[in-house]
Amino acid sequence: MKIIVIGAGAMGSIYGGRLSSRNDVTLIDMNDTLIEHVKSNGVVLEENGERYTFLPKIAKHVDGMGQADLIILFTKAMYSESALENVKGAIGKGTYLMTLQNGAGHERLLSRFVDKEHVIIGTTEDNGAVISLGVIHHGGKGVTNIGLLNGCHEKILDDIKESFDSCGFDVRIHENIQQLIWDKLMTNVSLSVLTAILQCDMSYISRNESALAICKKLIEETVAVATAMGLSFDKDKVTEKVIATSASNKGGFTSIMMDIKNGRKTEVDTISGAVVAKAHELGVSVPHHEMAVSLIHALEGRDRQ
């Protein structure tokens, strides 16, 4: 397959590197220093104490590349639109766009670049961290869950599974991929946004009565939206799972909490903001989520005043 991976950070390098062993892969990134380094040295993945070098192509733009079969988006959500605009020259009638980004609602943006029948959404359990320029620690290896936005099972999904699995991934195809995405979202929209607002670790939510009460309200609203979407969640079971996650993560900090602490913009619009957007679309009341998103945006601007 002819694959473009947008974003040569940890996850983009893991997927782009491994997929390049059996596919024509080009990484797209804006970092000139990284581009020159990867051109000379390749992408190095550290896995189980061993180092493996892969040689994907890498560039800043898609000029002259022709149409891609698959484009995978691995940028932070706030950069997705500009990143997709940058690769428009490689998007043709047969191109599929895939997002494995955190959060939900990315399909609204992807559907502006291809028709809905060519949008693939999913989640990944793989994780990684940048050690140094072009060197990535590939920590947890897990399942890559994918599905077409229209809920159909087309040949492209089988082709992707065959290609990805042959490169060391474990792809599972789902006809109702939104159920899986929103299951993962339940924890993020309750714990992540609260820990960012309160600037606390994850365990504090389960230990503080007031914080836990707000957390439960956020869960209740999220389940209501998911139910309106036709998804199936048990509010009590979701709450139990979120509390257990909180309690077991003493000293654990969410990415949104760290972004706020370090004065960076967050991905809240595709996490809690995804709940708000879908709620407005379906006519569901979510006042706690609306307040949470507004608070995060207010905090993002605090240090720039």
Secondary structure by P-SEA (a helix, b strand, c coil): cbbbbccccaaaaaaaaaaacccbbbbbbccaaaaaaaaccccccccccbbbbbbccccccccccccccbbbbcccccaaaaaaaaacccccccbbbbbccccccaaaaaaacccccccccccccbbbbbcccccccccbbbbbbbbbccccccaaaaaaaaaaaaabbbbbbbccaaaaaaaaaccccccaaaaaaaccccccccccaaaaaaaaaaaaaaaaaaaaacccccaaaaaaaaaaaaaaccccccaaaaaaaaccccccccaaaaaaaaaaaaccccaaaaaaaaaaaaaaacccc
